[in-house]
Amino acid sequence: MVDMSLAVPSRDPDVSARRLLVLSVPAIVVGVVSALVLWALDQLAAALEGLLWDTVPGALGVDASGWWIVLVLTVTGLAVGLALTFLPGHGGPDSATTELVGDPLPVRALPGLAVVTVLGLAGGVSLGPENPIIAINTAIIVTIFARMLPQVPARISMLLAASATIGALFGTPVAAALVFTGIVAAVKEGGSLWDRLFLPVAAAGAGATTMHLLGAPPFAFEMPPYGPPQAIDFVTGSLVACGAVVIGLAALAAFPVVYRALHALRHPLIIATTGGFVLGLLGLIGGPITMFKGLDQIGELLKNTDEYDAGQLAVIAGIKVVALLVSASALFRGGRVFPATFIGVALGLLAHALIPSLPIGLAVACGVLGIVLVVTRDGWIALFVAVAISGDITTLPVLCVIVLPAWLLVSGAPEFRIEPPPPAKAAAAATETPNG
């Protein structure tokens, strides 16, 4: 049997190539499976969303953009709170305390995590699917590999699952390659960087291709082409990106305050229901454009840019920032990258409204760059998302310069997440209240 450990590729090129060839088949399978799980979760959420926001209010003859928003989001919070209280595994770990890629969860926690994720996505909570779906796919793939391919270390199967899911989420393996470049480059072991990225890219490519075949919309939007860069663009673009960073850092400073305020309510049922009610009020003020994970809403915002003035864009961005903090603090399960991207788009459009000479595509890219930089603390993924949203590769050289001062502002800041309590405190808290 061929040695399939591949913790690191062998220094022998022939052996390394054989290992990569053998493992490329399960890597591609992982990509397909991960994409199918993501697609199934998205389809369930879309079906429930249609029921909640179209079918039921249509049958009742009520306006789905008025008090219905408060009702649905409050009930969504109640449903999530019940799931966190009674379902096995209590819906997995609190997303506010987790990174994009974390340790594999026990399989028993996955049904509850899937349920609360679908409820949040369908109900209009301002979180994306990235953290939960990566956790779900990682747990599934690690468990399958442990039984069927025990020679493969758990960290390799985990890396493949996470890469495949990121590729499926963003519709391209480039996102996964950029996310994991820093991780694999930090491992001081033999083999070239590309050797160590080979299998994750294969899994991510299979995941992205599967999503395209299933008809998932591309992670890109149409905007006027940027054109040749101008010297002034470096100045105005840096101001926009750094301004977005400052707003992101302000949200980061407020995050633990909002988290502590909601968790003072102690019980998951009360926390999630209260969070849902607050989100409903925010949705009532800002409208549907400020709700949900934000990807479809980005398309609406960019398609109707003439309908929003600077004041409206500032309000939209501000409400979405508050909605993101409340959603992340109220025990809803979800990721922060997608709603942060929406905030960046709104800030970019606001910058273009204030500085008309700044091309709209570059303005949007700079807004996204700054806010995603704070949320992910990763320059590669911030650059990728900024270019992907603008859909214009010609912005990349300018963004590679603009990211430098923005990164200086971010480099000393903490991660955009809540530090989980020490094990002793967590155990004591678990004896007092159900695990949220």
TORSE-289475 format. One record per residue (C-alpha): x, y, z; residue in one letter. Coordinates in nm, 2 decimals, decimal comma. Each point is the difference from the previous one (the first is absolute). Last residue first. Layout:
N
@c1:X | c2:Y | c3:Z | type:a
...
! end
This chain:
436
@c1:-2,54 | c2:2,81 | c3:2,45 | type:g
@c1:0,06 | c2:-0,27 | c3:0,26 | type:n
@c1:-0,30 | c2:-0,02 | c3:0,23 | type:p
@c1:0,04 | c2:0,21 | c3:0,32 | type:t
@c1:0,15 | c2:-0,05 | c3:0,34 | type:e
@c1:0,22 | c2:-0,31 | c3:-0,04 | type:t
@c1:0,12 | c2:0,12 | c3:-0,33 | type:a
@c1:0,12 | c2:0,32 | c3:0,16 | type:a
@c1:0,23 | c2:-0,20 | c3:0,23 | type:a
@c1:0,14 | c2:-0,19 | c3:-0,29 | type:a
@c1:0,06 | c2:0,32 | c3:-0,20 | type:a
@c1:0,18 | c2:0,16 | c3:0,29 | type:k
@c1:0,23 | c2:-0,30 | c3:0,04 | type:a
@c1:0,06 | c2:-0,03 | c3:-0,37 | type:p
@c1:0,10 | c2:0,37 | c3:-0,04 | type:p
@c1:-0,27 | c2:0,21 | c3:-0,16 | type:p
@c1:0,00 | c2:0,04 | c3:-0,38 | type:p
@c1:0,17 | c2:0,30 | c3:-0,14 | type:e
@c1:-0,25 | c2:0,20 | c3:-0,20 | type:i
@c1:0,08 | c2:0,05 | c3:-0,37 | type:r
@c1:0,13 | c2:0,26 | c3:-0,24 | type:f
@c1:0,37 | c2:-0,08 | c3:0,09 | type:e
@c1:0,19 | c2:0,26 | c3:0,20 | type:p
@c1:0,15 | c2:0,32 | c3:-0,16 | type:a
@c1:0,37 | c2:0,06 | c3:-0,05 | type:g
@c1:0,01 | c2:-0,09 | c3:-0,36 | type:s
@c1:-0,32 | c2:0,18 | c3:-0,10 | type:v
@c1:0,12 | c2:0,36 | c3:-0,04 | type:l
@c1:0,32 | c2:-0,12 | c3:-0,17 | type:l
@c1:-0,21 | c2:-0,22 | c3:-0,23 | type:w
@c1:-0,19 | c2:0,30 | c3:-0,13 | type:a
@c1:0,32 | c2:0,18 | c3:-0,08 | type:p
@c1:0,12 | c2:-0,30 | c3:-0,21 | type:l
@c1:-0,34 | c2:-0,10 | c3:-0,15 | type:v
@c1:0,01 | c2:0,30 | c3:-0,23 | type:i
@c1:0,31 | c2:-0,12 | c3:-0,18 | type:v
@c1:-0,14 | c2:-0,34 | c3:-0,08 | type:c
@c1:-0,33 | c2:0,16 | c3:-0,07 | type:l
@c1:0,15 | c2:0,21 | c3:-0,28 | type:v
@c1:0,15 | c2:-0,31 | c3:-0,17 | type:p
@c1:-0,33 | c2:-0,19 | c3:0,05 | type:l
@c1:-0,24 | c2:0,25 | c3:-0,15 | type:t
@c1:0,07 | c2:-0,13 | c3:-0,35 | type:t
@c1:-0,14 | c2:-0,34 | c3:0,10 | type:i
@c1:-0,36 | c2:0,15 | c3:-0,02 | type:d
@c1:-0,29 | c2:-0,20 | c3:0,14 | type:g
@c1:-0,04 | c2:0,27 | c3:0,28 | type:s
@c1:-0,12 | c2:-0,27 | c3:0,24 | type:i
@c1:0,27 | c2:-0,24 | c3:-0,10 | type:a
@c1:0,28 | c2:0,26 | c3:0,03 | type:v
@c1:-0,11 | c2:0,10 | c3:0,35 | type:a
@c1:-0,06 | c2:-0,36 | c3:0,11 | type:v
@c1:0,35 | c2:-0,11 | c3:-0,12 | type:f
@c1:0,18 | c2:0,30 | c3:0,16 | type:l
@c1:-0,17 | c2:-0,06 | c3:0,33 | type:a
@c1:0,08 | c2:-0,37 | c3:-0,03 | type:i
@c1:0,36 | c2:0,07 | c3:-0,05 | type:w
@c1:0,03 | c2:0,27 | c3:0,26 | type:g
@c1:-0,13 | c2:-0,22 | c3:0,28 | type:d
@c1:-0,12 | c2:0,15 | c3:0,33 | type:r
@c1:-0,34 | c2:-0,15 | c3:-0,09 | type:t
@c1:-0,24 | c2:0,26 | c3:0,13 | type:v
@c1:0,24 | c2:0,30 | c3:-0,01 | type:v
@c1:0,12 | c2:-0,08 | c3:-0,35 | type:l
@c1:-0,35 | c2:-0,06 | c3:-0,11 | type:v
@c1:-0,09 | c2:0,36 | c3:0,10 | type:i
@c1:0,29 | c2:0,16 | c3:-0,18 | type:g
@c1:0,00 | c2:-0,21 | c3:-0,32 | type:l
@c1:-0,38 | c2:0,03 | c3:-0,04 | type:v
@c1:0,02 | c2:0,38 | c3:0,01 | type:g
@c1:0,30 | c2:0,00 | c3:-0,24 | type:c
@c1:-0,17 | c2:-0,23 | c3:-0,25 | type:a
@c1:-0,32 | c2:0,22 | c3:0,01 | type:v
@c1:0,21 | c2:0,31 | c3:-0,07 | type:a
@c1:0,20 | c2:-0,17 | c3:-0,27 | type:l
@c1:-0,32 | c2:-0,11 | c3:-0,18 | type:g
@c1:-0,16 | c2:0,34 | c3:0,04 | type:i
@c1:0,29 | c2:0,20 | c3:-0,14 | type:p
@c1:0,11 | c2:0,28 | c3:0,24 | type:l
@c1:-0,08 | c2:0,33 | c3:-0,17 | type:s
@c1:-0,34 | c2:-0,01 | c3:0,17 | type:p
@c1:0,15 | c2:0,04 | c3:0,34 | type:i
@c1:-0,29 | c2:0,02 | c3:0,25 | type:l
@c1:-0,23 | c2:-0,23 | c3:-0,20 | type:a
@c1:0,29 | c2:-0,23 | c3:-0,09 | type:h
@c1:0,09 | c2:-0,02 | c3:0,38 | type:a
@c1:-0,36 | c2:-0,09 | c3:0,08 | type:l
@c1:0,01 | c2:-0,27 | c3:-0,28 | type:l
@c1:0,31 | c2:-0,14 | c3:0,16 | type:g
@c1:-0,16 | c2:0,01 | c3:0,35 | type:l
@c1:-0,30 | c2:-0,19 | c3:-0,13 | type:a
@c1:0,23 | c2:-0,26 | c3:-0,17 | type:v
@c1:0,21 | c2:-0,04 | c3:0,32 | type:g
@c1:-0,31 | c2:-0,05 | c3:0,21 | type:i
@c1:-0,12 | c2:-0,27 | c3:-0,25 | type:f
@c1:0,35 | c2:-0,17 | c3:0,03 | type:t
@c1:-0,03 | c2:0,01 | c3:0,38 | type:a
@c1:-0,34 | c2:-0,18 | c3:-0,04 | type:p
@c1:0,18 | c2:-0,27 | c3:-0,20 | type:f
@c1:0,31 | c2:-0,03 | c3:0,22 | type:v
@c1:-0,17 | c2:-0,03 | c3:0,34 | type:r
@c1:-0,09 | c2:-0,36 | c3:0,01 | type:g
@c1:-0,31 | c2:-0,18 | c3:0,15 | type:g
@c1:-0,17 | c2:-0,14 | c3:0,30 | type:r
@c1:-0,23 | c2:0,22 | c3:0,19 | type:f
@c1:0,10 | c2:0,02 | c3:0,37 | type:l
@c1:-0,10 | c2:0,37 | c3:0,05 | type:a
@c1:0,34 | c2:0,15 | c3:-0,04 | type:s
@c1:0,07 | c2:-0,07 | c3:-0,37 | type:a
@c1:-0,35 | c2:0,12 | c3:-0,10 | type:s
@c1:0,02 | c2:0,31 | c3:0,22 | type:v
@c1:0,34 | c2:0,10 | c3:-0,13 | type:l
@c1:-0,10 | c2:-0,07 | c3:-0,37 | type:l
@c1:-0,33 | c2:0,20 | c3:0,05 | type:a
@c1:0,20 | c2:0,29 | c3:0,15 | type:v
@c1:0,23 | c2:0,01 | c3:-0,30 | type:v
@c1:-0,29 | c2:-0,05 | c3:-0,24 | type:k
@c1:-0,18 | c2:0,30 | c3:0,16 | type:i
@c1:0,31 | c2:0,22 | c3:-0,05 | type:g
@c1:0,05 | c2:-0,11 | c3:-0,36 | type:a
@c1:-0,36 | c2:0,07 | c3:-0,09 | type:i
@c1:0,00 | c2:0,33 | c3:0,18 | type:v
@c1:0,31 | c2:0,12 | c3:-0,17 | type:a
@c1:-0,14 | c2:-0,11 | c3:-0,34 | type:l
@c1:-0,32 | c2:0,20 | c3:0,07 | type:q
@c1:0,20 | c2:0,31 | c3:0,08 | type:g
@c1:0,22 | c2:-0,03 | c3:-0,30 | type:a
@c1:-0,29 | c2:-0,04 | c3:-0,24 | type:d
@c1:-0,16 | c2:-0,32 | c3:-0,11 | type:y
@c1:-0,22 | c2:-0,06 | c3:-0,30 | type:e
@c1:0,28 | c2:0,05 | c3:-0,26 | type:d
@c1:0,18 | c2:-0,30 | c3:0,14 | type:t
@c1:-0,28 | c2:-0,24 | c3:-0,10 | type:n
@c1:0,18 | c2:-0,29 | c3:-0,15 | type:k
@c1:0,29 | c2:0,03 | c3:0,25 | type:l
@c1:-0,23 | c2:-0,01 | c3:0,30 | type:l
@c1:-0,22 | c2:-0,28 | c3:-0,13 | type:e
@c1:0,31 | c2:-0,22 | c3:-0,08 | type:g
@c1:0,14 | c2:0,07 | c3:0,35 | type:i
@c1:-0,34 | c2:-0,10 | c3:0,14 | type:q
@c1:0,03 | c2:-0,34 | c3:-0,16 | type:d
@c1:0,33 | c2:-0,05 | c3:0,18 | type:l
@c1:-0,10 | c2:0,16 | c3:0,33 | type:g
@c1:-0,04 | c2:-0,28 | c3:0,25 | type:k
@c1:-0,36 | c2:0,11 | c3:0,07 | type:f
@c1:-0,12 | c2:0,35 | c3:0,08 | type:m
@c1:0,11 | c2:0,36 | c3:-0,08 | type:t
@c1:-0,17 | c2:0,00 | c3:-0,34 | type:i
@c1:-0,31 | c2:-0,13 | c3:0,16 | type:p
@c1:-0,08 | c2:0,34 | c3:0,15 | type:g
@c1:0,23 | c2:0,22 | c3:0,22 | type:g
@c1:-0,25 | c2:0,09 | c3:0,27 | type:i
@c1:-0,21 | c2:-0,31 | c3:0,00 | type:l
@c1:0,31 | c2:-0,21 | c3:-0,04 | type:g
@c1:0,15 | c2:0,16 | c3:0,30 | type:l
@c1:-0,31 | c2:-0,06 | c3:0,20 | type:l
@c1:0,00 | c2:-0,37 | c3:-0,11 | type:g
@c1:0,36 | c2:-0,03 | c3:0,09 | type:l
@c1:-0,09 | c2:0,12 | c3:0,35 | type:v
@c1:-0,28 | c2:-0,26 | c3:0,02 | type:f
@c1:0,23 | c2:-0,28 | c3:-0,12 | type:g
@c1:0,27 | c2:0,09 | c3:0,26 | type:g
@c1:-0,27 | c2:0,00 | c3:0,27 | type:t
@c1:-0,11 | c2:-0,35 | c3:-0,12 | type:t
@c1:0,36 | c2:-0,12 | c3:-0,02 | type:a
@c1:0,10 | c2:0,12 | c3:0,35 | type:i
@c1:-0,33 | c2:-0,11 | c3:0,16 | type:i
@c1:0,02 | c2:-0,36 | c3:-0,13 | type:l
@c1:0,38 | c2:-0,02 | c3:0,06 | type:p
@c1:-0,05 | c2:0,09 | c3:0,37 | type:h
@c1:0,24 | c2:0,25 | c3:0,16 | type:r
@c1:-0,17 | c2:0,33 | c3:-0,07 | type:l
@c1:0,34 | c2:0,16 | c3:0,08 | type:a
@c1:0,10 | c2:-0,18 | c3:-0,32 | type:h
@c1:-0,16 | c2:0,28 | c3:-0,20 | type:l
@c1:0,19 | c2:0,28 | c3:0,17 | type:a
@c1:0,33 | c2:-0,20 | c3:0,00 | type:r
@c1:-0,02 | c2:-0,06 | c3:-0,37 | type:y
@c1:-0,09 | c2:0,37 | c3:-0,08 | type:v
@c1:0,30 | c2:0,12 | c3:0,21 | type:v
@c1:0,23 | c2:-0,27 | c3:-0,15 | type:p
@c1:-0,08 | c2:0,11 | c3:-0,35 | type:f
@c1:0,02 | c2:0,38 | c3:0,05 | type:a
@c1:0,38 | c2:0,01 | c3:-0,03 | type:a
@c1:-0,02 | c2:-0,21 | c3:-0,32 | type:l
@c1:-0,27 | c2:0,22 | c3:-0,14 | type:a
@c1:0,23 | c2:0,30 | c3:0,06 | type:a
@c1:0,28 | c2:-0,20 | c3:-0,17 | type:l
@c1:-0,22 | c2:-0,06 | c3:-0,30 | type:g
@c1:-0,09 | c2:0,37 | c3:-0,02 | type:i
@c1:0,37 | c2:0,08 | c3:0,01 | type:v
@c1:0,08 | c2:-0,26 | c3:-0,26 | type:v
@c1:-0,27 | c2:0,14 | c3:-0,23 | type:a
@c1:0,17 | c2:0,34 | c3:0,03 | type:g
@c1:0,33 | c2:-0,16 | c3:-0,07 | type:c
@c1:-0,14 | c2:-0,15 | c3:-0,32 | type:a
@c1:-0,17 | c2:0,32 | c3:-0,10 | type:v
@c1:0,31 | c2:0,22 | c3:0,07 | type:l
@c1:0,22 | c2:-0,25 | c3:-0,17 | type:s
@c1:-0,22 | c2:0,02 | c3:-0,31 | type:g
@c1:0,01 | c2:0,38 | c3:0,00 | type:t
@c1:0,38 | c2:0,00 | c3:0,01 | type:v
@c1:0,07 | c2:-0,28 | c3:-0,23 | type:f
@c1:-0,27 | c2:0,12 | c3:-0,24 | type:d
@c1:0,18 | c2:0,34 | c3:-0,02 | type:i
@c1:0,28 | c2:-0,16 | c3:-0,20 | type:a
@c1:-0,25 | c2:-0,13 | c3:-0,27 | type:q
@c1:-0,04 | c2:-0,37 | c3:-0,09 | type:p
@c1:-0,11 | c2:-0,08 | c3:-0,35 | type:p
@c1:-0,36 | c2:-0,13 | c3:-0,03 | type:g
@c1:-0,22 | c2:-0,10 | c3:0,28 | type:y
@c1:-0,27 | c2:-0,17 | c3:-0,19 | type:p
@c1:-0,36 | c2:0,10 | c3:0,08 | type:p
@c1:-0,16 | c2:-0,25 | c3:0,24 | type:m
@c1:-0,14 | c2:-0,35 | c3:-0,04 | type:e
@c1:0,00 | c2:-0,22 | c3:0,30 | type:f
@c1:0,21 | c2:-0,31 | c3:0,11 | type:a
@c1:-0,04 | c2:-0,30 | c3:0,22 | type:f
@c1:-0,16 | c2:-0,21 | c3:-0,27 | type:p
@c1:-0,36 | c2:-0,12 | c3:0,04 | type:p
@c1:-0,04 | c2:-0,37 | c3:0,10 | type:a
@c1:-0,14 | c2:-0,20 | c3:-0,30 | type:g
@c1:0,08 | c2:-0,35 | c3:0,13 | type:l
@c1:0,28 | c2:-0,02 | c3:-0,26 | type:l
@c1:0,15 | c2:0,32 | c3:0,14 | type:h
@c1:-0,02 | c2:-0,15 | c3:0,35 | type:m
@c1:0,17 | c2:-0,32 | c3:-0,12 | type:t
@c1:0,28 | c2:0,20 | c3:-0,16 | type:t
@c1:0,07 | c2:0,19 | c3:0,32 | type:a
@c1:0,02 | c2:-0,32 | c3:0,21 | type:g
@c1:0,22 | c2:-0,18 | c3:-0,25 | type:a
@c1:0,23 | c2:0,30 | c3:-0,02 | type:g
@c1:0,01 | c2:0,02 | c3:0,38 | type:a
@c1:0,09 | c2:-0,37 | c3:0,03 | type:a
@c1:0,27 | c2:0,03 | c3:-0,26 | type:a
@c1:0,13 | c2:0,32 | c3:0,16 | type:v
@c1:0,01 | c2:-0,17 | c3:0,34 | type:p
@c1:0,19 | c2:-0,29 | c3:-0,16 | type:l
@c1:0,27 | c2:0,21 | c3:-0,18 | type:f
@c1:0,05 | c2:0,26 | c3:0,28 | type:l
@c1:0,28 | c2:-0,20 | c3:0,17 | type:r
@c1:0,17 | c2:-0,08 | c3:-0,33 | type:d
@c1:-0,04 | c2:0,37 | c3:-0,10 | type:w
@c1:0,19 | c2:0,11 | c3:0,31 | type:l
@c1:0,28 | c2:-0,23 | c3:-0,09 | type:s
@c1:0,09 | c2:-0,30 | c3:0,21 | type:g
@c1:0,17 | c2:-0,04 | c3:0,33 | type:g
@c1:-0,13 | c2:0,13 | c3:0,33 | type:e
@c1:-0,01 | c2:0,33 | c3:0,19 | type:k
@c1:-0,38 | c2:0,04 | c3:0,00 | type:v
@c1:-0,07 | c2:0,37 | c3:-0,02 | type:a
@c1:-0,03 | c2:-0,02 | c3:-0,38 | type:a
@c1:-0,29 | c2:-0,24 | c3:0,05 | type:v
@c1:-0,20 | c2:0,24 | c3:0,21 | type:i
@c1:0,09 | c2:0,31 | c3:-0,19 | type:g
@c1:-0,10 | c2:-0,15 | c3:-0,34 | type:t
@c1:-0,32 | c2:-0,14 | c3:0,15 | type:f
@c1:-0,23 | c2:0,30 | c3:-0,06 | type:v
@c1:0,16 | c2:0,08 | c3:-0,33 | type:l
@c1:-0,04 | c2:-0,35 | c3:-0,14 | type:a
@c1:-0,35 | c2:-0,02 | c3:0,13 | type:a
@c1:-0,10 | c2:0,33 | c3:-0,18 | type:a
@c1:0,17 | c2:-0,11 | c3:-0,32 | type:v
@c1:-0,20 | c2:-0,32 | c3:-0,01 | type:p
@c1:-0,30 | c2:0,20 | c3:-0,14 | type:t
@c1:-0,37 | c2:0,03 | c3:0,06 | type:g
@c1:0,03 | c2:0,19 | c3:0,32 | type:f
@c1:-0,19 | c2:-0,25 | c3:0,22 | type:l
@c1:0,10 | c2:-0,31 | c3:-0,20 | type:a
@c1:0,37 | c2:0,09 | c3:0,02 | type:g
@c1:-0,04 | c2:0,07 | c3:0,37 | type:i
@c1:-0,17 | c2:-0,33 | c3:0,05 | type:t
@c1:0,26 | c2:-0,20 | c3:-0,19 | type:a
@c1:0,28 | c2:0,17 | c3:0,20 | type:s
@c1:-0,16 | c2:-0,08 | c3:0,33 | type:a
@c1:-0,06 | c2:-0,36 | c3:-0,09 | type:a
@c1:0,35 | c2:-0,05 | c3:-0,14 | type:l
@c1:0,16 | c2:0,16 | c3:0,31 | type:l
@c1:-0,21 | c2:-0,22 | c3:0,23 | type:m
@c1:0,10 | c2:-0,31 | c3:-0,19 | type:s
@c1:0,37 | c2:0,11 | c3:0,03 | type:i
@c1:-0,03 | c2:0,08 | c3:0,37 | type:r
@c1:-0,17 | c2:-0,33 | c3:0,07 | type:a
@c1:0,31 | c2:-0,19 | c3:-0,13 | type:p
@c1:-0,07 | c2:-0,22 | c3:-0,31 | type:v
@c1:0,09 | c2:-0,37 | c3:0,08 | type:q
@c1:-0,35 | c2:-0,04 | c3:0,15 | type:p
@c1:-0,15 | c2:0,02 | c3:-0,35 | type:l
@c1:-0,35 | c2:-0,15 | c3:0,03 | type:m
@c1:-0,08 | c2:0,04 | c3:0,37 | type:r
@c1:0,20 | c2:0,31 | c3:0,09 | type:a
@c1:-0,06 | c2:0,14 | c3:-0,35 | type:f
@c1:-0,37 | c2:-0,01 | c3:0,05 | type:i
@c1:0,02 | c2:0,17 | c3:0,35 | type:t
@c1:0,24 | c2:0,27 | c3:-0,13 | type:v
@c1:-0,23 | c2:0,06 | c3:-0,30 | type:i
@c1:-0,32 | c2:0,04 | c3:0,20 | type:i
@c1:0,16 | c2:0,22 | c3:0,27 | type:a
@c1:0,16 | c2:0,22 | c3:-0,25 | type:t
@c1:-0,31 | c2:0,03 | c3:-0,21 | type:n
@c1:-0,21 | c2:0,12 | c3:0,30 | type:i
@c1:0,27 | c2:0,24 | c3:0,14 | type:a
@c1:0,05 | c2:0,15 | c3:-0,35 | type:i
@c1:-0,38 | c2:0,03 | c3:-0,03 | type:i
@c1:-0,03 | c2:0,17 | c3:0,34 | type:p
@c1:0,28 | c2:0,26 | c3:-0,06 | type:n
@c1:-0,09 | c2:0,09 | c3:-0,36 | type:e
@c1:-0,38 | c2:0,02 | c3:0,01 | type:p
@c1:-0,02 | c2:0,38 | c3:0,03 | type:g
@c1:-0,14 | c2:0,21 | c3:0,28 | type:l
@c1:-0,25 | c2:0,29 | c3:0,01 | type:s
@c1:-0,30 | c2:-0,20 | c3:0,11 | type:v
@c1:-0,28 | c2:0,01 | c3:-0,26 | type:g
@c1:-0,21 | c2:-0,29 | c3:0,11 | type:g
@c1:0,11 | c2:-0,23 | c3:-0,28 | type:a
@c1:0,37 | c2:0,02 | c3:0,09 | type:l
@c1:-0,06 | c2:-0,01 | c3:0,37 | type:g
@c1:-0,23 | c2:-0,30 | c3:-0,02 | type:l
@c1:0,23 | c2:-0,19 | c3:-0,23 | type:v
@c1:0,29 | c2:0,06 | c3:0,23 | type:t
@c1:-0,20 | c2:-0,11 | c3:0,31 | type:v
@c1:-0,10 | c2:-0,32 | c3:-0,17 | type:v
@c1:0,35 | c2:-0,08 | c3:-0,14 | type:a
@c1:0,16 | c2:0,05 | c3:0,34 | type:l
@c1:-0,26 | c2:-0,22 | c3:0,17 | type:g
@c1:0,05 | c2:-0,28 | c3:-0,26 | type:p
@c1:0,39 | c2:0,04 | c3:0,03 | type:l
@c1:0,05 | c2:-0,03 | c3:0,38 | type:a
@c1:-0,03 | c2:-0,38 | c3:0,00 | type:r
@c1:0,29 | c2:-0,02 | c3:-0,25 | type:v
@c1:0,25 | c2:0,14 | c3:0,26 | type:p
@c1:0,15 | c2:0,32 | c3:-0,13 | type:l
@c1:0,33 | c2:0,03 | c3:-0,19 | type:p
@c1:0,24 | c2:0,27 | c3:0,13 | type:d
@c1:-0,04 | c2:0,34 | c3:-0,15 | type:g
@c1:0,00 | c2:0,18 | c3:-0,34 | type:v
@c1:-0,17 | c2:0,34 | c3:-0,04 | type:l
@c1:0,08 | c2:0,07 | c3:0,37 | type:e
@c1:-0,24 | c2:-0,06 | c3:0,28 | type:t
@c1:-0,11 | c2:0,20 | c3:0,31 | type:t
@c1:-0,28 | c2:0,19 | c3:-0,15 | type:a
@c1:-0,11 | c2:-0,31 | c3:-0,18 | type:s
@c1:-0,10 | c2:-0,15 | c3:0,34 | type:d
@c1:0,09 | c2:-0,37 | c3:-0,02 | type:p
@c1:-0,23 | c2:-0,27 | c3:-0,13 | type:g
@c1:-0,37 | c2:0,02 | c3:-0,03 | type:g
@c1:-0,08 | c2:-0,12 | c3:0,35 | type:h
@c1:0,19 | c2:-0,33 | c3:-0,06 | type:g
@c1:-0,33 | c2:-0,19 | c3:0,00 | type:p
@c1:-0,30 | c2:0,24 | c3:-0,05 | type:l
@c1:-0,17 | c2:0,14 | c3:0,31 | type:f
@c1:0,14 | c2:0,34 | c3:0,10 | type:t
@c1:0,17 | c2:0,11 | c3:-0,32 | type:l
@c1:-0,31 | c2:-0,11 | c3:-0,20 | type:a
@c1:-0,23 | c2:0,19 | c3:0,23 | type:l
@c1:0,21 | c2:0,31 | c3:-0,03 | type:g
@c1:0,02 | c2:-0,03 | c3:-0,38 | type:v
@c1:-0,38 | c2:-0,03 | c3:-0,01 | type:a
@c1:-0,04 | c2:0,31 | c3:0,23 | type:l
@c1:0,25 | c2:0,20 | c3:-0,21 | type:g
@c1:-0,19 | c2:-0,10 | c3:-0,32 | type:t
@c1:-0,33 | c2:0,10 | c3:0,17 | type:v
@c1:0,15 | c2:0,35 | c3:0,07 | type:t
@c1:0,14 | c2:0,02 | c3:-0,35 | type:l
@c1:-0,34 | c2:-0,09 | c3:-0,15 | type:v
@c1:-0,20 | c2:0,24 | c3:0,22 | type:l
@c1:0,23 | c2:0,30 | c3:-0,04 | type:v
@c1:0,00 | c2:-0,05 | c3:-0,38 | type:i
@c1:-0,38 | c2:-0,05 | c3:-0,01 | type:w
@c1:-0,03 | c2:0,35 | c3:0,15 | type:w
@c1:0,06 | c2:0,14 | c3:-0,34 | type:g
@c1:0,19 | c2:-0,14 | c3:-0,30 | type:s
@c1:-0,21 | c2:-0,32 | c3:-0,04 | type:a
@c1:-0,32 | c2:0,20 | c3:-0,04 | type:d
@c1:-0,29 | c2:-0,23 | c3:0,10 | type:v
@c1:-0,26 | c2:-0,18 | c3:-0,22 | type:g
@c1:0,01 | c2:-0,31 | c3:0,21 | type:l
@c1:0,08 | c2:-0,23 | c3:-0,29 | type:a
@c1:0,26 | c2:0,25 | c3:-0,13 | type:g
@c1:0,15 | c2:0,03 | c3:0,35 | type:p
@c1:0,03 | c2:-0,38 | c3:0,01 | type:v
@c1:0,13 | c2:-0,06 | c3:-0,35 | type:t
@c1:0,25 | c2:0,29 | c3:-0,04 | type:d
@c1:0,22 | c2:0,07 | c3:0,30 | type:w
@c1:-0,04 | c2:-0,31 | c3:0,22 | type:l
@c1:-0,06 | c2:-0,26 | c3:-0,27 | type:l
@c1:0,26 | c2:0,15 | c3:-0,23 | type:g
@c1:0,25 | c2:0,01 | c3:0,28 | type:e
@c1:-0,07 | c2:-0,36 | c3:0,08 | type:l
@c1:0,06 | c2:-0,11 | c3:-0,35 | type:a
@c1:0,32 | c2:0,21 | c3:-0,02 | type:a
@c1:0,13 | c2:-0,14 | c3:0,33 | type:a
@c1:-0,06 | c2:-0,36 | c3:-0,12 | type:l
@c1:0,16 | c2:0,07 | c3:-0,33 | type:q
@c1:0,31 | c2:0,17 | c3:0,16 | type:d
@c1:0,04 | c2:-0,30 | c3:0,23 | type:l
@c1:-0,02 | c2:-0,24 | c3:-0,29 | type:a
@c1:0,25 | c2:0,21 | c3:-0,20 | type:w
@c1:0,24 | c2:0,00 | c3:0,28 | type:l
@c1:-0,03 | c2:-0,37 | c3:0,05 | type:v
@c1:0,04 | c2:-0,06 | c3:-0,37 | type:l
@c1:0,31 | c2:0,23 | c3:-0,01 | type:a
@c1:0,17 | c2:-0,19 | c3:0,27 | type:s
@c1:-0,08 | c2:-0,33 | c3:-0,17 | type:v
@c1:0,15 | c2:0,11 | c3:-0,33 | type:v
@c1:0,31 | c2:0,15 | c3:0,16 | type:g
@c1:0,05 | c2:-0,31 | c3:0,21 | type:v
@c1:-0,02 | c2:-0,22 | c3:-0,31 | type:v
@c1:0,27 | c2:0,22 | c3:-0,16 | type:i
@c1:0,22 | c2:-0,05 | c3:0,30 | type:a
@c1:-0,07 | c2:-0,37 | c3:0,00 | type:p
@c1:0,13 | c2:-0,02 | c3:-0,36 | type:v
@c1:0,29 | c2:0,24 | c3:0,06 | type:s
@c1:0,13 | c2:-0,23 | c3:0,28 | type:l
@c1:0,15 | c2:-0,25 | c3:-0,24 | type:v
@c1:0,15 | c2:0,26 | c3:-0,23 | type:l
@c1:0,14 | c2:0,20 | c3:0,29 | type:l
@c1:0,16 | c2:-0,30 | c3:0,14 | type:r
@c1:0,15 | c2:-0,11 | c3:-0,33 | type:r
@c1:0,14 | c2:0,35 | c3:-0,06 | type:a
@c1:0,16 | c2:0,01 | c3:0,34 | type:s
@c1:0,16 | c2:-0,34 | c3:-0,05 | type:v
@c1:0,14 | c2:0,12 | c3:-0,34 | type:d
@c1:0,12 | c2:0,33 | c3:0,14 | type:p
@c1:0,18 | c2:-0,15 | c3:0,29 | type:d
@c1:-0,01 | c2:0,26 | c3:0,28 | type:r
@c1:-0,32 | c2:-0,17 | c3:0,10 | type:s
@c1:-0,32 | c2:0,21 | c3:0,02 | type:p
@c1:-0,10 | c2:0,10 | c3:0,35 | type:v
@c1:-0,26 | c2:-0,16 | c3:0,22 | type:a
@c1:-0,04 | c2:-0,21 | c3:-0,31 | type:l
@c1:-0,13 | c2:-0,30 | c3:0,20 | type:s
@c1:-0,10 | c2:-0,20 | c3:-0,31 | type:m
@c1:0,29 | c2:-0,25 | c3:-0,02 | type:d
@c1:-0,08 | c2:-0,20 | c3:-0,31 | type:v
@c1:-0,12 | c2:-0,35 | c3:0,08 | type:m
! end
